[in-house]
Amino acid sequence: MALDRKQKKELRKFAKLFEFEPEHLDKWYLSWFLGRIAVYGSMEIYIYPNEQGHNEPHVHIKHQDFEASFSIRTGELIVGKLSSKKQRLIKSWILENSEWLGLKWNEISNGIKVKVG
């Protein structure tokens, strides 16, 4: 995911405030501040770093006013609420993209690592 001009300007201001090294900012901004790794239809998919207390690699799904977490390994709903149709769609998407999601989880999360491949 590339940053647009407005996001880059905001990022530079943010960097000055907190004295970050410029070469590390894009990755930091994308993984810590945004966390969004994909969009599937009208659903946004996130992985957040530094989550405490989770024993299952997972993604967060945001759709309209609903949020839910799904296992990267099984595609099953862990917590939250989405319509059963959206649950089936996201489960199918997760299973089709499980290797890529495992790589993204290992890159972004500082929690449990997913065996990929």
Buried (B, 14 or more C-beta within 10 A) or exposed (E): EEBEEEBBEBBEEBBEEEEBEEEEBBEBBBBEEBBBBBEBEEBBBBBBBEEEEEEBBBBBBBBEEEBBBBBBBBBEBBEBEBEEEBBEBBBEBBEEBBEEBBEBBBEBBEBEEBEEE
